[in-house]
Amino acid sequence: MQRREQEDTQAFAQIYAKIEGTLSQGVRTIGLRRSRYVGETKTHSQHIATAATLNVVRSMAWFSCSDSVLSFCSPLRCGLRGFASSIF
């Protein structure tokens, strides 16, 4: 019963939303639901490559500070976006 009470909190909802967003992005951009290979070794290698690719995609989006990622963009870094563009 304790877990059910924890699921009703706002903090849990925020964490759950971030996890679901990451999984959704992986499904949309990389095709996360399908494995190209049969066999544990090759499938594991694909999982590692997929995770690395998703990390790169999310990092590039975070560093670009595009409007689609402002929900997880730090205010300090996004505030510096105008400053950085004025320098370069």
PyMOL Python script that loads the backbone (N, CA, C, O; Angstrom):
from pymol import cmd

cmd.read_pdbstr("""\
ATOM      1  N   MET A   1       0.822  -1.195   0.000  1.00  0.00           N
ATOM      2  CA  MET A   1       0.000   0.000   0.000  1.00  0.00           C
ATOM      3  C   MET A   1       0.864   1.256   0.000  1.00  0.00           C
ATOM      4  O   MET A   1       0.435   2.302  -0.486  1.00  0.00           O
ATOM      5  N   GLN A   2       2.046   1.164   0.527  1.00  0.00           N
ATOM      6  CA  GLN A   2       2.929   2.321   0.609  1.00  0.00           C
ATOM      7  C   GLN A   2       3.326   2.818  -0.784  1.00  0.00           C
ATOM      8  O   GLN A   2       3.420   4.027  -0.996  1.00  0.00           O
ATOM      9  N   ARG A   3       3.562   1.909  -1.736  1.00  0.00           N
ATOM     10  CA  ARG A   3       3.929   2.299  -3.101  1.00  0.00           C
ATOM     11  C   ARG A   3       2.799   3.051  -3.788  1.00  0.00           C
ATOM     12  O   ARG A   3       3.048   4.018  -4.508  1.00  0.00           O
ATOM     13  N   ARG A   4       1.563   2.622  -3.577  1.00  0.00           N
ATOM     14  CA  ARG A   4       0.418   3.304  -4.180  1.00  0.00           C
ATOM     15  C   ARG A   4       0.309   4.741  -3.685  1.00  0.00           C
ATOM     16  O   ARG A   4      -0.029   5.642  -4.453  1.00  0.00           O
ATOM     17  N   GLU A   5       0.586   4.950  -2.436  1.00  0.00           N
ATOM     18  CA  GLU A   5       0.555   6.304  -1.877  1.00  0.00           C
ATOM     19  C   GLU A   5       1.676   7.150  -2.477  1.00  0.00           C
ATOM     20  O   GLU A   5       1.487   8.338  -2.740  1.00  0.00           O
ATOM     21  N   GLN A   6       2.838   6.543  -2.691  1.00  0.00           N
ATOM     22  CA  GLN A   6       3.969   7.251  -3.280  1.00  0.00           C
ATOM     23  C   GLN A   6       3.665   7.653  -4.723  1.00  0.00           C
ATOM     24  O   GLN A   6       4.098   8.714  -5.173  1.00  0.00           O
ATOM     25  N   GLU A   7       2.926   6.818  -5.447  1.00  0.00           N
ATOM     26  CA  GLU A   7       2.590   7.115  -6.835  1.00  0.00           C
ATOM     27  C   GLU A   7       1.650   8.303  -6.969  1.00  0.00           C
ATOM     28  O   GLU A   7       1.570   8.906  -8.039  1.00  0.00           O
ATOM     29  N   ASP A   8       0.950   8.644  -5.923  1.00  0.00           N
ATOM     30  CA  ASP A   8       0.013   9.758  -5.970  1.00  0.00           C
ATOM     31  C   ASP A   8       0.672  11.111  -5.711  1.00  0.00           C
ATOM     32  O   ASP A   8      -0.006  12.137  -5.762  1.00  0.00           O
ATOM     33  N   THR A   9       1.964  11.139  -5.436  1.00  0.00           N
ATOM     34  CA  THR A   9       2.634  12.400  -5.134  1.00  0.00           C
ATOM     35  C   THR A   9       3.027  13.135  -6.422  1.00  0.00           C
ATOM     36  O   THR A   9       3.165  12.526  -7.482  1.00  0.00           O
ATOM     37  N   GLN A  10       3.199  14.425  -6.309  1.00  0.00           N
ATOM     38  CA  GLN A  10       3.595  15.268  -7.442  1.00  0.00           C
ATOM     39  C   GLN A  10       5.028  14.961  -7.885  1.00  0.00           C
ATOM     40  O   GLN A  10       5.328  15.003  -9.078  1.00  0.00           O
ATOM     41  N   ALA A  11       5.904  14.656  -6.944  1.00  0.00           N
ATOM     42  CA  ALA A  11       7.297  14.344  -7.285  1.00  0.00           C
ATOM     43  C   ALA A  11       7.372  13.083  -8.136  1.00  0.00           C
ATOM     44  O   ALA A  11       8.145  13.026  -9.093  1.00  0.00           O
ATOM     45  N   PHE A  12       6.586  12.085  -7.799  1.00  0.00           N
ATOM     46  CA  PHE A  12       6.571  10.857  -8.585  1.00  0.00           C
ATOM     47  C   PHE A  12       6.059  11.132  -9.994  1.00  0.00           C
ATOM     48  O   PHE A  12       6.591  10.594 -10.965  1.00  0.00           O
ATOM     49  N   ALA A  13       5.035  11.962 -10.108  1.00  0.00           N
ATOM     50  CA  ALA A  13       4.469  12.283 -11.419  1.00  0.00           C
ATOM     51  C   ALA A  13       5.499  12.986 -12.304  1.00  0.00           C
ATOM     52  O   ALA A  13       5.553  12.726 -13.507  1.00  0.00           O
ATOM     53  N   GLN A  14       6.305  13.860 -11.735  1.00  0.00           N
ATOM     54  CA  GLN A  14       7.330  14.562 -12.512  1.00  0.00           C
ATOM     55  C   GLN A  14       8.414  13.602 -12.995  1.00  0.00           C
ATOM     56  O   GLN A  14       8.840  13.679 -14.147  1.00  0.00           O
ATOM     57  N   ILE A  15       8.858  12.709 -12.134  1.00  0.00           N
ATOM     58  CA  ILE A  15       9.879  11.738 -12.525  1.00  0.00           C
ATOM     59  C   ILE A  15       9.325  10.799 -13.584  1.00  0.00           C
ATOM     60  O   ILE A  15      10.005  10.490 -14.563  1.00  0.00           O
ATOM     61  N   TYR A  16       8.098  10.348 -13.391  1.00  0.00           N
ATOM     62  CA  TYR A  16       7.464   9.432 -14.336  1.00  0.00           C
ATOM     63  C   TYR A  16       7.316  10.086 -15.708  1.00  0.00           C
ATOM     64  O   TYR A  16       7.510   9.432 -16.733  1.00  0.00           O
ATOM     65  N   ALA A  17       6.974  11.368 -15.730  1.00  0.00           N
ATOM     66  CA  ALA A  17       6.816  12.084 -16.996  1.00  0.00           C
ATOM     67  C   ALA A  17       8.144  12.188 -17.739  1.00  0.00           C
ATOM     68  O   ALA A  17       8.173  12.059 -18.963  1.00  0.00           O
ATOM     69  N   LYS A  18       9.233  12.415 -17.028  1.00  0.00           N
ATOM     70  CA  LYS A  18      10.551  12.497 -17.670  1.00  0.00           C
ATOM     71  C   LYS A  18      10.962  11.155 -18.263  1.00  0.00           C
ATOM     72  O   LYS A  18      11.500  11.095 -19.368  1.00  0.00           O
ATOM     73  N   ILE A  19      10.707  10.085 -17.527  1.00  0.00           N
ATOM     74  CA  ILE A  19      11.057   8.750 -18.023  1.00  0.00           C
ATOM     75  C   ILE A  19      10.232   8.415 -19.252  1.00  0.00           C
ATOM     76  O   ILE A  19      10.761   7.922 -20.247  1.00  0.00           O
ATOM     77  N   GLU A  20       8.936   8.683 -19.182  1.00  0.00           N
ATOM     78  CA  GLU A  20       8.058   8.398 -20.323  1.00  0.00           C
ATOM     79  C   GLU A  20       8.440   9.248 -21.534  1.00  0.00           C
ATOM     80  O   GLU A  20       8.334   8.785 -22.670  1.00  0.00           O
ATOM     81  N   GLY A  21       8.881  10.481 -21.307  1.00  0.00           N
ATOM     82  CA  GLY A  21       9.319  11.343 -22.402  1.00  0.00           C
ATOM     83  C   GLY A  21      10.557  10.798 -23.094  1.00  0.00           C
ATOM     84  O   GLY A  21      10.663  10.837 -24.320  1.00  0.00           O
ATOM     85  N   THR A  22      11.490  10.292 -22.303  1.00  0.00           N
ATOM     86  CA  THR A  22      12.701   9.704 -22.866  1.00  0.00           C
ATOM     87  C   THR A  22      12.373   8.468 -23.695  1.00  0.00           C
ATOM     88  O   THR A  22      12.884   8.300 -24.802  1.00  0.00           O
ATOM     89  N   LEU A  23      11.519   7.606 -23.152  1.00  0.00           N
ATOM     90  CA  LEU A  23      11.132   6.398 -23.891  1.00  0.00           C
ATOM     91  C   LEU A  23      10.380   6.754 -25.173  1.00  0.00           C
ATOM     92  O   LEU A  23      10.601   6.141 -26.218  1.00  0.00           O
ATOM     93  N   SER A  24       9.499   7.739 -25.089  1.00  0.00           N
ATOM     94  CA  SER A  24       8.744   8.153 -26.270  1.00  0.00           C
ATOM     95  C   SER A  24       9.664   8.711 -27.345  1.00  0.00           C
ATOM     96  O   SER A  24       9.483   8.428 -28.529  1.00  0.00           O
ATOM     97  N   GLN A  25      10.647   9.501 -26.938  1.00  0.00           N
ATOM     98  CA  GLN A  25      11.603  10.037 -27.900  1.00  0.00           C
ATOM     99  C   GLN A  25      12.407   8.916 -28.541  1.00  0.00           C
ATOM    100  O   GLN A  25      12.693   8.969 -29.737  1.00  0.00           O
ATOM    101  N   GLY A  26      12.769   7.918 -27.777  1.00  0.00           N
ATOM    102  CA  GLY A  26      13.501   6.780 -28.329  1.00  0.00           C
ATOM    103  C   GLY A  26      12.675   6.001 -29.337  1.00  0.00           C
ATOM    104  O   GLY A  26      13.193   5.553 -30.360  1.00  0.00           O
ATOM    105  N   VAL A  27      11.408   5.840 -29.052  1.00  0.00           N
ATOM    106  CA  VAL A  27      10.528   5.120 -29.976  1.00  0.00           C
ATOM    107  C   VAL A  27      10.354   5.909 -31.267  1.00  0.00           C
ATOM    108  O   VAL A  27      10.387   5.337 -32.357  1.00  0.00           O
ATOM    109  N   ARG A  28      10.168   7.226 -31.147  1.00  0.00           N
ATOM    110  CA  ARG A  28       9.926   8.055 -32.325  1.00  0.00           C
ATOM    111  C   ARG A  28      11.171   8.240 -33.182  1.00  0.00           C
ATOM    112  O   ARG A  28      11.076   8.204 -34.409  1.00  0.00           O
ATOM    113  N   THR A  29      12.326   8.435 -32.574  1.00  0.00           N
ATOM    114  CA  THR A  29      13.512   8.800 -33.353  1.00  0.00           C
ATOM    115  C   THR A  29      14.394   7.616 -33.735  1.00  0.00           C
ATOM    116  O   THR A  29      15.032   7.643 -34.788  1.00  0.00           O
ATOM    117  N   ILE A  30      14.444   6.590 -32.913  1.00  0.00           N
ATOM    118  CA  ILE A  30      15.413   5.520 -33.128  1.00  0.00           C
ATOM    119  C   ILE A  30      14.739   4.181 -33.406  1.00  0.00           C
ATOM    120  O   ILE A  30      15.405   3.251 -33.858  1.00  0.00           O
ATOM    121  N   GLY A  31      13.465   4.058 -33.155  1.00  0.00           N
ATOM    122  CA  GLY A  31      12.806   2.776 -33.343  1.00  0.00           C
ATOM    123  C   GLY A  31      13.134   1.819 -32.217  1.00  0.00           C
ATOM    124  O   GLY A  31      13.567   0.690 -32.450  1.00  0.00           O
ATOM    125  N   LEU A  32      12.928   2.269 -31.019  1.00  0.00           N
ATOM    126  CA  LEU A  32      13.360   1.561 -29.819  1.00  0.00           C
ATOM    127  C   LEU A  32      12.650   0.224 -29.597  1.00  0.00           C
ATOM    128  O   LEU A  32      13.183  -0.630 -28.890  1.00  0.00           O
ATOM    129  N   ARG A  33      11.489   0.021 -30.167  1.00  0.00           N
ATOM    130  CA  ARG A  33      10.720  -1.180 -29.851  1.00  0.00           C
ATOM    131  C   ARG A  33      11.153  -2.426 -30.609  1.00  0.00           C
ATOM    132  O   ARG A  33      10.783  -3.535 -30.223  1.00  0.00           O
ATOM    133  N   ARG A  34      11.911  -2.274 -31.659  1.00  0.00           N
ATOM    134  CA  ARG A  34      12.276  -3.427 -32.481  1.00  0.00           C
ATOM    135  C   ARG A  34      13.767  -3.709 -32.407  1.00  0.00           C
ATOM    136  O   ARG A  34      14.590  -2.795 -32.363  1.00  0.00           O
ATOM    137  N   SER A  35      14.094  -4.990 -32.393  1.00  0.00           N
ATOM    138  CA  SER A  35      15.487  -5.407 -32.451  1.00  0.00           C
ATOM    139  C   SER A  35      15.777  -5.947 -33.846  1.00  0.00           C
ATOM    140  O   SER A  35      14.980  -6.706 -34.397  1.00  0.00           O
ATOM    141  N   ARG A  36      16.885  -5.568 -34.404  1.00  0.00           N
ATOM    142  CA  ARG A  36      17.248  -6.036 -35.741  1.00  0.00           C
ATOM    143  C   ARG A  36      17.815  -7.443 -35.718  1.00  0.00           C
ATOM    144  O   ARG A  36      17.854  -8.116 -36.748  1.00  0.00           O
ATOM    145  N   TYR A  37      18.245  -7.884 -34.576  1.00  0.00           N
ATOM    146  CA  TYR A  37      19.006  -9.128 -34.500  1.00  0.00           C
ATOM    147  C   TYR A  37      18.283 -10.177 -33.678  1.00  0.00           C
ATOM    148  O   TYR A  37      17.429  -9.867 -32.847  1.00  0.00           O
ATOM    149  N   VAL A  38      18.645 -11.433 -33.932  1.00  0.00           N
ATOM    150  CA  VAL A  38      18.215 -12.557 -33.117  1.00  0.00           C
ATOM    151  C   VAL A  38      19.455 -13.060 -32.393  1.00  0.00           C
ATOM    152  O   VAL A  38      20.492 -13.303 -33.011  1.00  0.00           O
ATOM    153  N   GLY A  39      19.343 -13.209 -31.126  1.00  0.00           N
ATOM    154  CA  GLY A  39      20.497 -13.654 -30.340  1.00  0.00           C
ATOM    155  C   GLY A  39      20.832 -12.628 -29.278  1.00  0.00           C
ATOM    156  O   GLY A  39      20.755 -11.422 -29.512  1.00  0.00           O
ATOM    157  N   GLU A  40      21.197 -13.112 -28.131  1.00  0.00           N
ATOM    158  CA  GLU A  40      21.412 -12.245 -26.985  1.00  0.00           C
ATOM    159  C   GLU A  40      22.599 -11.299 -27.157  1.00  0.00           C
ATOM    160  O   GLU A  40      22.514 -10.136 -26.761  1.00  0.00           O
ATOM    161  N   THR A  41      23.684 -11.762 -27.731  1.00  0.00           N
ATOM    162  CA  THR A  41      24.888 -10.939 -27.857  1.00  0.00           C
ATOM    163  C   THR A  41      24.667  -9.767 -28.800  1.00  0.00           C
ATOM    164  O   THR A  41      25.000  -8.630 -28.464  1.00  0.00           O
ATOM    165  N   LYS A  42      24.110 -10.031 -29.976  1.00  0.00           N
ATOM    166  CA  LYS A  42      23.885  -8.959 -30.942  1.00  0.00           C
ATOM    167  C   LYS A  42      22.800  -8.005 -30.467  1.00  0.00           C
ATOM    168  O   LYS A  42      22.896  -6.797 -30.683  1.00  0.00           O
ATOM    169  N   THR A  43      21.765  -8.540 -29.819  1.00  0.00           N
ATOM    170  CA  THR A  43      20.699  -7.686 -29.303  1.00  0.00           C
ATOM    171  C   THR A  43      21.238  -6.780 -28.201  1.00  0.00           C
ATOM    172  O   THR A  43      20.873  -5.606 -28.128  1.00  0.00           O
ATOM    173  N   HIS A  44      22.095  -7.314 -27.352  1.00  0.00           N
ATOM    174  CA  HIS A  44      22.702  -6.496 -26.303  1.00  0.00           C
ATOM    175  C   HIS A  44      23.558  -5.386 -26.916  1.00  0.00           C
ATOM    176  O   HIS A  44      23.534  -4.248 -26.448  1.00  0.00           O
ATOM    177  N   SER A  45      24.306  -5.722 -27.957  1.00  0.00           N
ATOM    178  CA  SER A  45      25.121  -4.700 -28.638  1.00  0.00           C
ATOM    179  C   SER A  45      24.231  -3.608 -29.223  1.00  0.00           C
ATOM    180  O   SER A  45      24.589  -2.431 -29.182  1.00  0.00           O
ATOM    181  N   GLN A  46      23.081  -3.986 -29.764  1.00  0.00           N
ATOM    182  CA  GLN A  46      22.158  -2.988 -30.296  1.00  0.00           C
ATOM    183  C   GLN A  46      21.603  -2.115 -29.175  1.00  0.00           C
ATOM    184  O   GLN A  46      21.434  -0.909 -29.358  1.00  0.00           O
ATOM    185  N   HIS A  47      21.317  -2.708 -28.019  1.00  0.00           N
ATOM    186  CA  HIS A  47      20.820  -1.919 -26.889  1.00  0.00           C
ATOM    187  C   HIS A  47      21.848  -0.881 -26.449  1.00  0.00           C
ATOM    188  O   HIS A  47      21.495   0.258 -26.144  1.00  0.00           O
ATOM    189  N   ILE A  48      23.101  -1.272 -26.418  1.00  0.00           N
ATOM    190  CA  ILE A  48      24.176  -0.344 -26.029  1.00  0.00           C
ATOM    191  C   ILE A  48      24.279   0.791 -27.056  1.00  0.00           C
ATOM    192  O   ILE A  48      24.368   1.962 -26.686  1.00  0.00           O
ATOM    193  N   ALA A  49      24.267   0.440 -28.337  1.00  0.00           N
ATOM    194  CA  ALA A  49      24.366   1.453 -29.392  1.00  0.00           C
ATOM    195  C   ALA A  49      23.151   2.375 -29.388  1.00  0.00           C
ATOM    196  O   ALA A  49      23.287   3.580 -29.603  1.00  0.00           O
ATOM    197  N   THR A  50      21.975   1.824 -29.148  1.00  0.00           N
ATOM    198  CA  THR A  50      20.754   2.631 -29.110  1.00  0.00           C
ATOM    199  C   THR A  50      20.791   3.605 -27.939  1.00  0.00           C
ATOM    200  O   THR A  50      20.426   4.771 -28.090  1.00  0.00           O
ATOM    201  N   ALA A  51      21.227   3.140 -26.783  1.00  0.00           N
ATOM    202  CA  ALA A  51      21.317   4.012 -25.612  1.00  0.00           C
ATOM    203  C   ALA A  51      22.315   5.142 -25.843  1.00  0.00           C
ATOM    204  O   ALA A  51      22.053   6.291 -25.489  1.00  0.00           O
ATOM    205  N   ALA A  52      23.447   4.815 -26.432  1.00  0.00           N
ATOM    206  CA  ALA A  52      24.454   5.843 -26.716  1.00  0.00           C
ATOM    207  C   ALA A  52      23.923   6.862 -27.724  1.00  0.00           C
ATOM    208  O   ALA A  52      24.137   8.065 -27.571  1.00  0.00           O
ATOM    209  N   THR A  53      23.235   6.378 -28.743  1.00  0.00           N
ATOM    210  CA  THR A  53      22.676   7.276 -29.751  1.00  0.00           C
ATOM    211  C   THR A  53      21.623   8.187 -29.146  1.00  0.00           C
ATOM    212  O   THR A  53      21.593   9.382 -29.441  1.00  0.00           O
ATOM    213  N   LEU A  54      20.765   7.639 -28.308  1.00  0.00           N
ATOM    214  CA  LEU A  54      19.735   8.453 -27.675  1.00  0.00           C
ATOM    215  C   LEU A  54      20.360   9.501 -26.754  1.00  0.00           C
ATOM    216  O   LEU A  54      19.871  10.628 -26.674  1.00  0.00           O
ATOM    217  N   ASN A  55      21.427   9.138 -26.065  1.00  0.00           N
ATOM    218  CA  ASN A  55      22.130  10.110 -25.221  1.00  0.00           C
ATOM    219  C   ASN A  55      22.711  11.242 -26.059  1.00  0.00           C
ATOM    220  O   ASN A  55      22.648  12.404 -25.658  1.00  0.00           O
ATOM    221  N   VAL A  56      23.275  10.916 -27.217  1.00  0.00           N
ATOM    222  CA  VAL A  56      23.834  11.943 -28.097  1.00  0.00           C
ATOM    223  C   VAL A  56      22.727  12.849 -28.632  1.00  0.00           C
ATOM    224  O   VAL A  56      22.878  14.071 -28.653  1.00  0.00           O
ATOM    225  N   VAL A  57      21.623  12.256 -29.060  1.00  0.00           N
ATOM    226  CA  VAL A  57      20.503  13.041 -29.590  1.00  0.00           C
ATOM    227  C   VAL A  57      19.967  13.989 -28.523  1.00  0.00           C
ATOM    228  O   VAL A  57      19.731  15.165 -28.797  1.00  0.00           O
ATOM    229  N   ARG A  58      19.774  13.481 -27.307  1.00  0.00           N
ATOM    230  CA  ARG A  58      19.242  14.319 -26.229  1.00  0.00           C
ATOM    231  C   ARG A  58      20.255  15.391 -25.816  1.00  0.00           C
ATOM    232  O   ARG A  58      19.869  16.514 -25.489  1.00  0.00           O
ATOM    233  N   SER A  59      21.549  15.051 -25.828  1.00  0.00           N
ATOM    234  CA  SER A  59      22.574  16.044 -25.484  1.00  0.00           C
ATOM    235  C   SER A  59      22.635  17.156 -26.523  1.00  0.00           C
ATOM    236  O   SER A  59      22.760  18.330 -26.177  1.00  0.00           O
ATOM    237  N   MET A  60      22.546  16.785 -27.794  1.00  0.00           N
ATOM    238  CA  MET A  60      22.566  17.809 -28.845  1.00  0.00           C
ATOM    239  C   MET A  60      21.350  18.725 -28.731  1.00  0.00           C
ATOM    240  O   MET A  60      21.469  19.936 -28.918  1.00  0.00           O
ATOM    241  N   ALA A  61      20.199  18.166 -28.430  1.00  0.00           N
ATOM    242  CA  ALA A  61      19.000  18.982 -28.254  1.00  0.00           C
ATOM    243  C   ALA A  61      19.145  19.887 -27.034  1.00  0.00           C
ATOM    244  O   ALA A  61      18.719  21.042 -27.061  1.00  0.00           O
ATOM    245  N   TRP A  62      19.741  19.368 -25.973  1.00  0.00           N
ATOM    246  CA  TRP A  62      19.908  20.150 -24.759  1.00  0.00           C
ATOM    247  C   TRP A  62      20.895  21.294 -24.982  1.00  0.00           C
ATOM    248  O   TRP A  62      20.659  22.415 -24.533  1.00  0.00           O
ATOM    249  N   PHE A  63      22.008  21.009 -25.681  1.00  0.00           N
ATOM    250  CA  PHE A  63      23.000  22.053 -25.930  1.00  0.00           C
ATOM    251  C   PHE A  63      22.493  23.098 -26.918  1.00  0.00           C
ATOM    252  O   PHE A  63      22.886  24.262 -26.839  1.00  0.00           O
ATOM    253  N   SER A  64      21.632  22.700 -27.840  1.00  0.00           N
ATOM    254  CA  SER A  64      21.096  23.678 -28.783  1.00  0.00           C
ATOM    255  C   SER A  64      20.047  24.554 -28.125  1.00  0.00           C
ATOM    256  O   SER A  64      19.756  25.652 -28.598  1.00  0.00           O
ATOM    257  N   CYS A  65      19.477  24.061 -27.028  1.00  0.00           N
ATOM    258  CA  CYS A  65      18.464  24.800 -26.263  1.00  0.00           C
ATOM    259  C   CYS A  65      17.303  25.205 -27.161  1.00  0.00           C
ATOM    260  O   CYS A  65      16.831  26.340 -27.102  1.00  0.00           O
ATOM    261  N   SER A  66      16.851  24.282 -27.983  1.00  0.00           N
ATOM    262  CA  SER A  66      15.728  24.571 -28.867  1.00  0.00           C
ATOM    263  C   SER A  66      14.444  24.661 -28.049  1.00  0.00           C
ATOM    264  O   SER A  66      14.386  24.212 -26.904  1.00  0.00           O
ATOM    265  N   ASP A  67      13.423  25.248 -28.653  1.00  0.00           N
ATOM    266  CA  ASP A  67      12.163  25.450 -27.955  1.00  0.00           C
ATOM    267  C   ASP A  67      11.496  24.144 -27.565  1.00  0.00           C
ATOM    268  O   ASP A  67      10.731  24.112 -26.601  1.00  0.00           O
ATOM    269  N   SER A  68      11.765  23.067 -28.290  1.00  0.00           N
ATOM    270  CA  SER A  68      11.135  21.788 -27.971  1.00  0.00           C
ATOM    271  C   SER A  68      11.708  21.153 -26.721  1.00  0.00           C
ATOM    272  O   SER A  68      11.106  20.226 -26.179  1.00  0.00           O
ATOM    273  N   VAL A  69      12.854  21.624 -26.243  1.00  0.00           N
ATOM    274  CA  VAL A  69      13.461  21.031 -25.059  1.00  0.00           C
ATOM    275  C   VAL A  69      13.514  22.012 -23.893  1.00  0.00           C
ATOM    276  O   VAL A  69      14.240  21.774 -22.928  1.00  0.00           O
ATOM    277  N   LEU A  70      12.777  23.086 -23.959  1.00  0.00           N
ATOM    278  CA  LEU A  70      12.828  24.068 -22.887  1.00  0.00           C
ATOM    279  C   LEU A  70      12.294  23.522 -21.576  1.00  0.00           C
ATOM    280  O   LEU A  70      12.593  24.076 -20.518  1.00  0.00           O
ATOM    281  N   SER A  71      11.515  22.453 -21.613  1.00  0.00           N
ATOM    282  CA  SER A  71      10.988  21.905 -20.377  1.00  0.00           C
ATOM    283  C   SER A  71      12.088  21.316 -19.509  1.00  0.00           C
ATOM    284  O   SER A  71      11.948  21.298 -18.286  1.00  0.00           O
ATOM    285  N   PHE A  72      13.182  20.831 -20.100  1.00  0.00           N
ATOM    286  CA  PHE A  72      14.271  20.321 -19.282  1.00  0.00           C
ATOM    287  C   PHE A  72      15.550  21.132 -19.479  1.00  0.00           C
ATOM    288  O   PHE A  72      16.650  20.646 -19.213  1.00  0.00           O
ATOM    289  N   CYS A  73      15.401  22.346 -19.938  1.00  0.00           N
ATOM    290  CA  CYS A  73      16.534  23.247 -20.156  1.00  0.00           C
ATOM    291  C   CYS A  73      16.725  24.094 -18.898  1.00  0.00           C
ATOM    292  O   CYS A  73      15.764  24.661 -18.378  1.00  0.00           O
ATOM    293  N   SER A  74      17.947  24.180 -18.415  1.00  0.00           N
ATOM    294  CA  SER A  74      18.155  24.964 -17.209  1.00  0.00           C
ATOM    295  C   SER A  74      17.985  26.452 -17.520  1.00  0.00           C
ATOM    296  O   SER A  74      18.410  26.913 -18.579  1.00  0.00           O
ATOM    297  N   PRO A  75      17.369  27.201 -16.611  1.00  0.00           N
ATOM    298  CA  PRO A  75      17.153  28.633 -16.856  1.00  0.00           C
ATOM    299  C   PRO A  75      18.456  29.396 -17.057  1.00  0.00           C
ATOM    300  O   PRO A  75      18.506  30.329 -17.858  1.00  0.00           O
ATOM    301  N   LEU A  76      19.503  29.015 -16.344  1.00  0.00           N
ATOM    302  CA  LEU A  76      20.775  29.711 -16.482  1.00  0.00           C
ATOM    303  C   LEU A  76      21.343  29.516 -17.883  1.00  0.00           C
ATOM    304  O   LEU A  76      21.763  30.478 -18.525  1.00  0.00           O
ATOM    305  N   ARG A  77      21.355  28.264 -18.360  1.00  0.00           N
ATOM    306  CA  ARG A  77      21.920  28.001 -19.670  1.00  0.00           C
ATOM    307  C   ARG A  77      21.068  28.618 -20.767  1.00  0.00           C
ATOM    308  O   ARG A  77      21.608  29.184 -21.718  1.00  0.00           O
ATOM    309  N   CYS A  78      19.751  28.521 -20.656  1.00  0.00           N
ATOM    310  CA  CYS A  78      18.887  29.107 -21.683  1.00  0.00           C
ATOM    311  C   CYS A  78      18.914  30.627 -21.603  1.00  0.00           C
ATOM    312  O   CYS A  78      18.711  31.303 -22.611  1.00  0.00           O
ATOM    313  N   GLY A  79      19.158  31.165 -20.426  1.00  0.00           N
ATOM    314  CA  GLY A  79      19.316  32.602 -20.307  1.00  0.00           C
ATOM    315  C   GLY A  79      20.581  33.079 -20.980  1.00  0.00           C
ATOM    316  O   GLY A  79      20.640  34.209 -21.465  1.00  0.00           O
ATOM    317  N   LEU A  80      21.596  32.229 -21.017  1.00  0.00           N
ATOM    318  CA  LEU A  80      22.853  32.567 -21.668  1.00  0.00           C
ATOM    319  C   LEU A  80      22.796  32.377 -23.181  1.00  0.00           C
ATOM    320  O   LEU A  80      23.740  32.737 -23.884  1.00  0.00           O
ATOM    321  N   ARG A  81      21.701  31.816 -23.690  1.00  0.00           N
ATOM    322  CA  ARG A  81      21.593  31.573 -25.129  1.00  0.00           C
ATOM    323  C   ARG A  81      21.718  32.902 -25.888  1.00  0.00           C
ATOM    324  O   ARG A  81      22.437  32.970 -26.885  1.00  0.00           O
ATOM    325  N   GLY A  82      21.051  33.924 -25.446  1.00  0.00           N
ATOM    326  CA  GLY A  82      21.138  35.224 -26.109  1.00  0.00           C
ATOM    327  C   GLY A  82      22.523  35.834 -25.976  1.00  0.00           C
ATOM    328  O   GLY A  82      23.019  36.486 -26.896  1.00  0.00           O
ATOM    329  N   PHE A  83      23.144  35.616 -24.820  1.00  0.00           N
ATOM    330  CA  PHE A  83      24.490  36.119 -24.603  1.00  0.00           C
ATOM    331  C   PHE A  83      25.489  35.450 -25.541  1.00  0.00           C
ATOM    332  O   PHE A  83      26.350  36.114 -26.118  1.00  0.00           O
ATOM    333  N   ALA A  84      25.369  34.122 -25.692  1.00  0.00           N
ATOM    334  CA  ALA A  84      26.290  33.391 -26.555  1.00  0.00           C
ATOM    335  C   ALA A  84      26.098  33.777 -28.008  1.00  0.00           C
ATOM    336  O   ALA A  84      27.078  33.876 -28.746  1.00  0.00           O
ATOM    337  N   SER A  85      24.871  33.998 -28.440  1.00  0.00           N
ATOM    338  CA  SER A  85      24.642  34.366 -29.834  1.00  0.00           C
ATOM    339  C   SER A  85      25.140  35.782 -30.122  1.00  0.00           C
ATOM    340  O   SER A  85      25.484  36.091 -31.263  1.00  0.00           O
ATOM    341  N   SER A  86      25.184  36.646 -29.106  1.00  0.00           N
ATOM    342  CA  SER A  86      25.702  37.984 -29.338  1.00  0.00           C
ATOM    343  C   SER A  86      27.221  37.987 -29.444  1.00  0.00           C
ATOM    344  O   SER A  86      27.791  38.880 -30.072  1.00  0.00           O
ATOM    345  N   ILE A  87      27.884  37.012 -28.845  1.00  0.00           N
ATOM    346  CA  ILE A  87      29.336  36.916 -28.919  1.00  0.00           C
ATOM    347  C   ILE A  87      29.763  36.398 -30.283  1.00  0.00           C
ATOM    348  O   ILE A  87      30.696  36.922 -30.892  1.00  0.00           O
ATOM    349  N   PHE A  88      29.071  35.362 -30.759  1.00  0.00           N
ATOM    350  CA  PHE A  88      29.450  34.734 -32.015  1.00  0.00           C
ATOM    351  C   PHE A  88      28.671  35.381 -33.098  1.00  0.00           C
ATOM    352  O   PHE A  88      28.817  35.019 -34.265  1.00  0.00           O
TER     353      PHE A  88
END
""", "prot")
cmd.dss("prot")
cmd.show_as("cartoon", "prot")
cmd.util.cbc("prot")
cmd.orient("prot")
